[in-house]
Amino acid sequence: MRIILASQSPFRKHALEVLGLAYETLPSNIDESAIRHTDPSQLALLLSQAKARKIGETEKNAIIIAADLFVVHQGKIIEKPRDEADAQNMLKNFSNQSFQIISGLAVYNSETDQLHSSADSCQVKFRELTDFEIADYIARFPALKCAGAFEADGLLRFAEHIEGNYNFKAGLAVNKLIEFLRINSIKV
């Protein structure tokens, strides 16, 4: 059975490569702004499910993996920055602050019409960040491609405290992905 990653994200691709999976990529290109929910965990679920089902409309006999990830800071959902200035502003706002990282994962079997999904979250506190290290980070890492303007390397560099499961910050909740793939008889 084919495995399709409903994303072009280099972070999600890397997660599948770590698992040793042969896969294809096919972005869903859904209109994410059309899907809204007041509960961030439900929103992450709805977005990842919609991406997986969209690919499943045309790709038969496939396991489709889709995900969504964003940051919640002071009750506001923070997605990818628009540009470098926006990324810098996001990181400044996270300086010495706590926030949540929310991730949704969906694994859809287009042959059986079975959908497995989950939402994970963790609480993160960044230490106080200097203007220099924010600028250095944005110049050297893919901040514009990541929700909240940081990825796993940013967590390593900036986090003072992390509470909960954060393995999904690489783009996919790998522990849940393995479980869902095994349910679909994919050896991982």
Residue pairs with C-beta under 8 A, 6 or more apart in sequence:
1 61
1 62
1 63
1 109
1 111
1 184
1 185
1 186
2 23
2 24
2 59
2 61
2 62
2 63
3 16
3 21
3 22
3 23
3 24
3 62
3 63
3 65
3 186
4 23
4 24
4 25
4 26
4 55
4 59
4 62
4 63
4 64
4 65
5 12
5 13
5 16
5 23
5 24
5 25
5 26
5 65
5 66
6 26
6 27
6 28
6 51
6 52
6 54
6 55
6 64
6 65
6 66
7 13
7 25
7 27
7 28
7 51
7 66
7 67
7 171
8 25
8 27
9 145
9 171
10 142
10 145
11 145
11 146
11 151
11 152
11 170
11 171
11 172
12 65
12 67
12 170
12 171
12 172
13 25
14 170
14 171
15 170
15 171
15 172
15 174
15 177
16 23
16 65
16 172
18 174
19 174
19 177
19 178
19 188
20 188
21 181
21 186
21 188
23 65
26 55
26 59
28 50
28 51
28 52
28 54
28 55
28 66
29 54
30 47
30 50
30 51
30 54
32 47
32 68
35 43
35 46
35 47
35 50
36 43
37 43
37 46
40 70
40 72
40 77
40 100
40 102
40 121
41 102
41 104
41 119
41 121
42 119
43 68
43 70
43 77
43 102
43 104
44 68
44 69
44 70
44 102
44 103
44 104
44 119
45 104
45 106
45 117
45 118
45 119
46 104
47 68
47 104
48 66
48 67
48 68
48 104
48 105
48 106
48 117
49 66
49 104
49 106
49 108
49 115
49 117
51 66
51 67
51 68
51 106
52 64
52 65
52 66
52 106
52 107
52 108
52 115
52 117
53 106
53 108
53 115
55 62
55 64
55 66
55 108
55 110
56 62
56 64
56 108
56 110
59 110
60 110
60 111
61 110
61 111
62 109
62 110
62 111
63 107
63 108
63 109
63 110
63 181
63 184
63 186
64 106
64 107
64 108
64 109
64 110
65 105
65 106
65 107
65 172
65 177
66 105
66 106
66 107
66 108
67 103
67 104
67 105
67 106
67 168
67 171
67 172
67 173
68 103
68 104
69 101
69 102
69 103
69 104
69 147
69 168
69 169
69 171
70 77
70 78
70 79
70 101
70 102
70 147
70 148
71 77
71 78
71 79
71 94
71 99
71 100
71 101
71 102
71 147
71 148
72 78
72 99
72 100
72 101
72 102
73 93
73 94
73 97
73 99
73 100
73 148
74 99
78 90
78 99
78 147
78 148
79 147
80 144
80 145
80 146
80 147
80 149
81 87
81 89
81 90
81 143
81 144
81 149
83 144
84 138
84 143
84 144
86 149
87 138
87 143
87 144
87 149
88 134
88 135
88 138
88 149
90 148
90 149
91 129
91 134
91 137
91 138
91 143
91 149
91 150
91 158
92 129
92 131
92 134
94 126
94 129
94 148
94 150
94 158
95 126
95 127
95 128
95 129
95 134
96 126
96 127
96 128
96 129
97 125
97 126
98 123
98 124
98 125
99 123
99 124
99 126
99 148
100 121
100 122
100 123
100 124
101 121
101 122
101 124
101 147
101 148
101 166
101 168
101 169
102 119
102 120
102 121
103 119
103 120
103 121
103 168
103 169
103 172
103 173
104 117
104 118
104 119
105 117
105 118
105 119
105 120
105 168
105 172
105 173
105 176
105 177
105 180
106 115
106 116
106 117
107 115
107 116
107 117
107 177
107 180
107 181
107 183
107 184
108 114
108 115
108 116
109 115
109 184
114 183
114 184
116 180
116 183
116 184
118 173
118 176
120 164
120 165
120 168
120 173
120 176
121 164
122 162
122 163
122 164
122 165
122 166
122 169
123 161
123 162
123 163
123 164
124 155
124 159
124 161
124 162
124 163
124 166
125 159
125 160
125 161
125 162
126 158
126 159
126 160
127 158
127 159
127 160
129 158
133 157
133 158
137 143
137 150
137 154
137 157
137 158
138 149
141 150
141 151
141 153
141 154
142 151
143 149
143 150
143 151
143 154
145 151
146 154
150 158
151 169
151 170
151 171
152 169
152 170
155 162
155 166
155 169
165 173
165 175
167 173
167 174
167 175
168 174
168 176
178 188
181 188
182 188
